[in-house]
Amino acid sequence: MKRSILFLLLLLLPCGLMAAQPALSVMALENKSGWHGYELGDGMADMLITAFAQTKKFRIMERSELKKIMEEQELGASGLVTPQTAAKIGKLLGVQYMVTGSVNQYGTKSSGASAFGIGVKQNSAEVGLDIRLIDTTTAEIIASATGQGSESSGSLDIDNADIIPTDINLGSPDFNSTQIGKATRKAVDDVVKKIVRDFSGKWKGAVMKVAGDVIFINGGKTAGIKVNDVFQVIRKGEELVDPETGETLGSEDKVIGQIKVFEVQDKFSKARAVKGTGFLVSDKVEKTGK
């Protein structure tokens, strides 16, 4: 009987850990490529969602929920939002991280050569993405990366319409088998790999409860936090607003102390002060590396 219970717990453990992973949503990318054959920003966002899901580092919020929030907030879906706006949307969705960015390159590149006096041309598909990962608690960009992908054909003098067909949906199986589809997948996989690598070990969070000398922070095992990790505690200062545009440019923050973790759960950790006092709920915490 005891063995059966233990076996059942082992089966359920991965599910529990997955449920405790930080939640993430992906906004439609801004299309800066000059290509207008189809909804490039939405299609790229869908492909990014698939790639982020495959890393098994995050829980992914369906984009239908994001679009609903965008409509309610009367925001366009073009990706033209500030980190502060993305953070606000993320909080409404209940996710810890928002992905924004742009498609900067989407098209063909030609290279020529000459043999025996005859000119030949070879085309290749080229895709470039710039992606940012935004913490919805702080509105900070905690990871950013550029992804590149290219795919060349062995055939010479291929028509651009064959490289970038306009009659199939971006991200579909038919699209993925095309030259531009393969280049797009390479760019998406490249940028997600870089974001995840940059994100690891750079978790930033906040104080969510203070009980006596115990400080609770909103990150645990799934954020990579370990016992004896040390965090600096940061008090948010006055918001700095551009008087011409009204855009929030950030705030003057001040380090008010340090805390050291003594207990780690899946979604939160407990710590005690090693420097400073008077910590408050919503004070930011950032790993010191010590």
CORNORUR-V48468 format. One record per pair of residues at least 24 apart in sequence whose ideal C-beta (glycine too) atoms are under 8 Angstrom apart, sorted by the first residue. I is the first residue (numbers start at 1). J is the second residue. D is the distance in Angstrom with one decimal. If there is no record, write none. Layout:
# CORNORUR-V48468
[[I/J/D] [I/J/D]]
This chain:
# CORNORUR-V48468
[[16/266/7.0] [17/221/7.4] [17/222/6.8] [17/266/6.6] [18/56/7.3] [18/59/7.4] [19/59/7.4] [20/220/7.2] [20/221/7.3] [20/222/4.9] [20/266/3.8] [20/267/5.0] [21/56/7.8] [21/57/6.6] [21/58/5.6] [21/59/4.9] [21/222/4.9] [22/57/7.9] [22/58/5.8] [22/59/7.0] [22/95/7.8] [22/96/4.3] [22/97/6.2] [22/222/6.4] [22/223/6.6] [23/58/6.8] [23/59/4.6] [23/60/7.6] [23/61/5.9] [23/93/7.8] [23/94/6.7] [23/95/3.9] [23/96/5.6] [23/97/7.4] [24/52/6.2] [24/58/4.1] [24/59/7.0] [24/60/5.9] [24/61/6.8] [24/95/5.8] [24/96/7.1] [24/97/4.6] [24/98/7.4] [24/99/6.5] [25/60/7.4] [25/61/4.1] [25/63/7.4] [25/65/7.7] [25/66/5.2] [25/89/7.9] [25/90/6.4] [25/93/5.5] [25/95/4.9] [25/97/7.7] [25/98/5.7] [25/99/7.1] [26/52/7.0] [26/60/7.8] [26/63/6.8] [26/66/7.7] [26/98/7.8] [26/99/4.3] [27/66/6.7] [27/77/7.6] [27/79/5.7] [27/81/7.0] [27/86/6.6] [27/89/7.6] [27/98/6.4] [27/99/6.5] [27/100/5.0] [28/77/4.5] [28/78/6.4] [28/79/5.3] [29/79/4.9] [29/100/7.6] [29/101/5.2] [29/102/5.5] [29/103/5.2] [29/129/7.2] [29/131/8.0] [30/78/5.6] [30/79/3.5] [30/80/5.8] [30/101/7.3] [30/102/4.1] [30/103/7.3] [31/78/7.4] [31/79/7.8] [31/102/7.3] [31/103/5.3] [31/106/7.9] [32/102/4.9] [32/103/6.4] [32/104/5.1] [33/103/4.9] [33/104/6.3] [33/105/5.7] [33/106/3.8] [33/107/6.7] [33/128/8.0] [34/106/7.8] [34/107/7.3] [35/103/7.9] [35/106/4.5] [35/107/6.0] [35/164/7.6] [37/164/6.8] [37/166/4.3] [38/166/6.7] [38/169/7.2] [38/170/5.8] [39/170/7.5] [40/103/5.5] [40/106/6.3] [40/170/6.8] [41/77/7.2] [41/78/6.3] [41/79/5.7] [41/103/6.7] [42/77/6.9] [43/169/7.2] [43/170/3.1] [43/171/5.2] [44/103/5.6] [44/129/6.9] [44/170/7.4] [44/184/7.5] [44/188/7.2] [45/99/8.0] [46/170/7.8] [46/171/5.2] [47/170/7.5] [47/171/5.1] [47/184/6.8] [47/185/7.2] [47/188/4.9] [48/99/6.4] [48/131/7.3] [48/188/5.9] [48/191/7.8] [48/192/6.6] [50/171/7.8] [51/188/5.1] [51/189/5.8] [51/192/4.2] [52/99/7.4] [52/192/5.8] [55/192/6.7] [55/196/5.3] [57/196/5.8] [57/199/7.7] [58/97/7.2] [61/93/5.6] [61/94/7.9] [61/95/5.3] [65/93/6.2] [66/93/6.4] [69/93/5.9] [82/247/6.2] [82/248/7.4] [83/132/7.4] [83/134/5.0] [83/139/4.9] [83/140/7.1] [83/141/5.9] [84/139/4.7] [84/247/7.7] [84/248/4.8] [86/134/4.9] [86/136/7.6] [86/139/7.6] [87/134/5.9] [87/135/7.2] [87/136/4.5] [87/137/7.5] [87/138/7.4] [87/139/3.8] [88/136/8.0] [90/134/7.1] [90/136/3.3] [91/136/5.2] [95/136/6.3] [96/135/7.0] [96/136/5.9] [96/137/7.1] [97/133/5.6] [97/134/6.6] [97/135/6.3] [97/136/6.6] [97/142/7.9] [98/133/7.6] [98/134/4.6] [98/136/6.0] [99/131/6.2] [99/132/7.2] [99/133/5.9] [99/134/7.6] [99/195/7.8] [100/131/7.6] [100/132/5.3] [100/134/6.4] [101/129/6.3] [101/130/5.1] [101/131/3.9] [101/132/5.5] [102/129/7.3] [102/130/5.1] [103/127/7.6] [103/128/7.4] [103/129/5.9] [104/128/4.7] [104/129/6.9] [104/130/5.8] [105/148/8.0] [106/164/7.9] [106/180/7.7] [106/184/7.9] [107/164/7.0] [108/160/5.3] [108/163/5.3] [108/164/6.7] [109/150/7.5] [120/156/5.1] [120/157/6.7] [121/156/6.6] [121/157/5.1] [122/152/6.6] [122/153/7.5] [122/155/8.0] [122/156/5.4] [122/157/7.6] [122/158/7.8] [123/152/7.7] [123/153/7.3] [123/157/7.8] [123/158/5.2] [123/160/6.8] [123/163/5.8] [124/150/5.5] [124/151/6.3] [124/152/3.8] [124/153/7.4] [124/163/7.8] [124/179/7.5] [124/183/7.7] [125/150/6.5] [125/151/4.9] [125/152/7.8] [125/163/5.2] [125/164/6.7] [125/179/4.5] [125/180/4.2] [125/182/7.4] [125/183/4.0] [125/184/8.0] [126/150/5.1] [126/183/6.4] [127/180/7.2] [127/183/4.6] [127/184/4.9] [127/186/7.4] [127/187/4.1] [128/187/6.4] [129/187/5.2] [129/188/6.9] [129/191/5.0] [131/191/4.9] [131/192/7.9] [131/195/6.0] [133/195/5.5] [133/198/7.8] [133/199/6.1] [135/204/5.8] [137/204/7.6] [137/205/6.5] [137/206/5.2] [137/218/7.6] [137/284/7.4] [138/204/6.2] [138/206/7.6] [138/284/5.8] [139/248/7.9] [140/204/6.8] [142/199/6.7] [142/202/5.7] [142/204/6.0] [143/195/5.0] [143/198/3.9] [143/199/4.6] [143/202/6.7] [144/195/7.6] [144/198/7.3] [145/191/5.1] [145/194/3.5] [145/195/5.1] [145/198/6.3] [146/191/6.7] [146/194/7.7] [147/187/4.3] [147/188/6.4] [147/189/7.6] [147/190/4.0] [147/191/2.7] [147/192/7.5] [147/194/6.9] [148/186/7.6] [148/187/5.7] [148/190/6.1] [149/182/7.6] [149/183/4.3] [149/184/6.2] [149/185/6.9] [149/186/3.1] [149/187/3.3] [149/188/7.4] [149/189/7.9] [149/190/6.3] [150/183/5.3] [150/186/7.1] [151/179/4.9] [151/180/7.4] [151/182/4.2] [151/183/4.2] [151/186/7.1] [152/179/7.8] [153/179/5.8] [200/224/6.4] [201/287/7.5] [202/287/7.5] [203/287/6.7] [204/284/6.6] [204/285/6.9] [204/286/4.9] [204/287/7.6] [205/284/7.4] [205/285/5.3] [206/281/7.8] [206/282/5.5] [206/283/6.5] [206/284/5.5] [206/285/6.3] [207/233/6.9] [207/279/5.6] [207/280/6.7] [207/281/5.6] [207/282/6.6] [207/283/4.5] [207/285/6.4] [208/268/6.9] [208/281/6.3] [209/281/6.5] [210/279/5.7] [210/280/7.1] [210/281/6.7] [213/272/5.5] [213/273/6.9] [214/270/5.3] [214/271/7.5] [214/272/6.6] [215/259/5.3] [215/270/7.2] [215/271/4.8] [215/272/6.8] [215/273/6.9] [215/279/5.6] [216/268/5.6] [216/269/7.4] [216/270/5.9] [216/271/7.9] [217/259/7.6] [217/261/7.8] [217/268/6.5] [217/269/5.3] [217/271/6.2] [217/285/5.2] [218/267/7.4] [218/268/5.9] [219/267/7.7] [219/268/6.9] [219/269/6.3] [220/264/5.3] [220/265/4.8] [220/266/5.1] [220/267/5.0] [220/268/5.1] [220/269/5.2] [221/264/5.7] [221/265/7.1] [221/266/5.2] [222/266/6.0] [222/267/7.0] [225/261/6.2] [225/264/5.5] [225/269/5.2] [226/261/7.1] [226/264/6.4] [227/261/5.7] [227/262/6.3] [227/263/7.0] [227/264/5.9] [228/260/6.5] [228/261/6.4] [228/262/7.8] [229/260/7.4] [229/261/4.7] [229/269/7.9] [229/287/6.3] [230/258/5.9] [230/259/7.2] [230/260/5.1] [230/261/7.7] [230/274/6.9] [230/287/7.3] [230/288/4.9] [230/289/8.0] [230/290/4.8] [231/258/6.8] [231/259/5.4] [231/260/7.9] [231/261/7.4] [231/271/6.9] [231/285/4.2] [231/286/6.1] [231/287/5.5] [231/288/6.4] [232/257/7.3] [232/258/5.3] [232/285/7.2] [232/286/5.5] [232/288/5.2] [233/257/4.8] [233/258/6.7] [233/259/6.0] [233/276/6.4] [233/279/5.6] [233/283/5.2] [233/284/7.3] [233/285/5.7] [234/283/6.5] [234/284/4.2] [234/285/7.2] [234/286/6.2] [235/280/7.6] [235/283/5.6] [235/284/7.8] [236/282/7.5] [236/283/7.6] [236/284/6.5] [253/284/7.1] [256/283/7.1] [258/288/6.7] [259/285/7.0]]
